[in-house]
Amino acid sequence: MIHQSFVPDIQTLNVQGEDQIRLHERAANVAAERFGRQVFLRAVVEISNFCRENCAYCGMRRDNRALARFRAKFEQIAELLIHHRPASITDVNIQAGEDPVAVREIVIPLIKALRRETPLGVSVCLGTLNPVLYAELLEAGASIYIIKFEIGDPTQYREMFAPGTYLERLENIRHLAANGWKVSSGFIVGLPEQNESRLLANFKLAGELPLDGCSVSPFIPGDETPLSNDPIANINLTLNSMAALRLMRPD
């Protein structure tokens, strides 16, 4: 739930200058109090850019015929991660477009190999799947599922052709959290037509969902998408949103 002592408003999210510095310092202090100053390094491994979704903001959308598609080879990725990863890596995040073929043929065998051969923690970011695949991934040894709710306003969610439907996405997040996963989610700042109420809806939803982590992604227009000519997100709004989340959800 939303941390009762801090609920972000538009004025806070738009602060600059000395007020912005104070906001960021306050947020950094809250994070340090909760988590200390230790960090870990997570390796992000992209195993497929095939995707059955058609999100207006994403270059991997299925209608992008200009994108060269690939699926990694299990043997090559396993060899790299088991025998040639940097010693500083403590966790690996296996990521793909929404590609159930890659989940079955690459991700599940890879997780099993990593759990058998390494001490690495394993997270996955694989989109909306089904309960059977979620259970198989968990049984294989992954523990964190990263699934962004993307857009907190149902109307804009539909306008942006975000994955499935708004309610389906939230149902999947709640299903994962109720069935043994640590769930990390997040949203996009700076999307076209994201007015003040739509921006604040993201924070309300982030406070209501059963999450172990939440992130902010700045909108960056992708080539070969319907939004390719729209402006990039404001960096100060993005950073202020990150700070606001830290204050709102210090856990």
N, C-alpha and C positions, 0 to 999 in steps of 0.2 A: 504494500500500500504506500501511498505518498507519505513521505516523511513530514509529519505535521508542522514542523517548525519552518519549513521552506516550501512554498508553492510558487513556481516561476510565473512572472507576468511579462508582458511585451516590453515594458520599460527596462526590466532587468536584462532581457535577452538582447537589447539593442545598446547597452551601455558601451561607452568608449572612454579613452583617456584614463585618468586616475581612478574613476569608478570601475572601469574594466579591470585594471590591475588589482584592485582590492577584491573584486569578485573572484578572479582567478586565484589569488593568494588564499582566500577563504576556502575555496574548493580544494586546493592542493593540500591545505592543512587538514581538512576533514578526511581526505583520502589517506594521508600519511598516518593519521590517528587510527584509522580502521585497519589499514593493511601494512603499515610500516614502510620502510624505504627499500625493501627487497623487490627485485623484479625477476621475471622469468622470460625466456625467449621462446616464442612459438614459431615453428616453421610452417608456412602456408604452402600446401602442395595442391596445385590445380591439376586434377586428373581428367577433366573433360569439359569442353565448352559446347557440347550439344545441349540444347534446352527445348523443352516442349512448351514453355511459356512464351508470352509475347509482350512483356512489359515495355511500355513506351520509352522508359528511361534507360534501358539496358542494351548494350551492344550485342549480347548473346541471344537476344530475342529471336524466335524461330523464323521470323520474316526477313532477317538479315541474310540475304543470299550472298553477300560479298565476303562474309566471314569464313575463313578456312577452319573447318571443324576438325577436332582431334579427340581421341581417347588415348590416354597413356597406356603403356604396357605394364602389367602387374610386375613382371620380373625386373624390369628396369627401375621402377619406382622403389620396389622392395630392396633391391641391391643398393640403391643410392641412400635410402634412409637407414638401413641396418648397418651398412659398412662405411659410408662416406659422409655422413652428416657432420656438421661442426660440433665439437664437444660441448659448446655452450647451449645447445638446443635441449630443452627439457620437455617440450610438448610439440605435437604436430597437429595441424588442422588440415583435414582432407576436405577439399572443396571442389564443387562442380556446378555446372548448370543443372537444371532439373532433368536428370538423365537416369532413370531406373536401371537401364542396361549397365551403365558404369557402376552403379551401386552393387549389383549382384556379381558382376564379372571382375571388378577391380577393388572396390572399397572394402567389402566384407573380407575377402581373402587377405588384403593388405593389413587391415586391423588385426586379424588373427596372427599374422606373421610378426607385426610390431609388438604385440603383447607377449608373444612367445620368445622373441629374440632381443628385445630392448626394454628399458625401464620407462620409455616415453609415455606421457599422458596423451590421450587421443581425443580430439574433438572433431566434429564433422559439420559441414555446411552444405547440405544437399537438397534444400528446397522442401516442398510439401510432398511427402510420400504417403504410405499407408501404415496402419498399425503393425502389420506383419513385418514389413521392412524395418520399421523403427525397433521392433523387438529383436530382430536378427542383428542389427547394428549394435544394440546394447549388449546382447549376449556375446558378440564377437569381442567386445572389450572397449568400445568407445564410451565416454561418460558425459560429454558436453555436446549438446545440439545447438548450433547457431542457426536461428531462423528469424530473420528480421520481419517485423510486422510492416515495415516500409513506410506506411502512410496511416495516420491515426484517424483520418476523416473518411467515412465510408463512401461518400460521393466522389471524392478525389481518387480514392482507391480504385473505384470503377472506371473513372475517366482515364487513369494511367494504365489500364489493363494489367494491373498488378496481379500476382499469382492467384488463380482460382477466384474465390470471392473473399470479401473482407471477413465474413463470419467463419468461413472455412479455415482461413489462416489463423484466426484466434482460437478456434476449436483445436487445431493441431498443436498450437503452442501449449494450451492447457492440458491436452492429452499427454504430451511429452513430459511436462512437469509432474503430472500425476502418476507417471509410469516409470520412475527411476532415473530420469534424465535431469542434469543441471542444464537449464535453458538460458541461452543468451539471445537477446533480440536487439532491436534498434530501429531507427527511422532515418529518413532523408530530409535534410534541411535545404531549402532554396529551390524546390521544385517549382516550375511555372504554375501560376495560379494558386500558390500556397499563401493565402492571406493570414492575418493574425489569428483568427479563430482556428484555422486548420493547423497552424503551427502549434498552438497551445494544446490542440487535441492529442498531439503526439505525446506530450508530457503526461496528460491525464491517463492515457492508455498505458504508458510505461509505469505509472504508479499503481495501476490496477492489476496488471498481469503478474503471474507467479514466476518472476525472473531472478536468475542468479547474476546476470550481467546485462547491460544495455549500452549501446553505442550510438553515435551520431555520424552519419555519412553526408558529406557535402554533395549536392547535385553537381555532377560534371557531365556536360552534354556529350553524348557518344556519337561517333560517326555512324551513319546508316541507321539512325533512329529518327522517329518523328520530332524529337526535341533537339536535333543536332544544332539548330541555330539559336537556341535559347541561351541566356547568359548563365555563367557559372555561379554557384552559390557564393554568398558573401562570407569570407573567411572569419570575420569577427563574429557574425551571427553563429557560425558553426562552433567556434571555440567557446563562445558564451553559453551555447546550448550544452556543450560538454560539461562546463563548470556547473551549470544549473542542475544537470542530472546528478552530479556528484553530491551536491548539497541536498537534493530531493531524495536520493536513494544512496545514502552512505554505505549501505550494505552491499 
